[in-house]
């Protein structure tokens, strides 16, 4: 008979990027956490990120060839670097992330981590989105 764990409920971490608040310089930016997030935006050490989504409210803008990646444990592990004017950044709405609720795509943290974005190539000049990750 399988063992059923009753305490391993799925938890979430949420972070928001807003050009008006965070700017858009070439850099790595820790996303601001949702005030309702009891973990303060941090994903604990040893957590397994199983899935999530990015919700674009305002498409990203740049005067150059900016790329944006979303990461938790390592570079681009949530969303690989992609041009600001291509998927997933060029249209509004919810977008899939790399961890897709399969064993092969999960991400395991080796320390407490925050959701971050890495802006490269050129600065951003606009945009707003949230990243939501589900983990155990």
Secondary structure as UniProt FT lines:
FT   STRAND          11..18
FT   HELIX           19..22
FT   STRAND          27..30
FT   STRAND          32..33
FT   TURN            35..36
FT   TURN            38..41
FT   STRAND          42..43
FT   TURN            45..46
FT   STRAND          48..62
FT   STRAND          67..71
FT   TURN            75..76
FT   STRAND          79..83
FT   TURN            84..85
FT   TURN            87..90
FT   STRAND          93..96
FT   HELIX           103..105
FT   STRAND          107..108
FT   STRAND          113..114
FT   STRAND          116..120
FT   STRAND          124..135
//
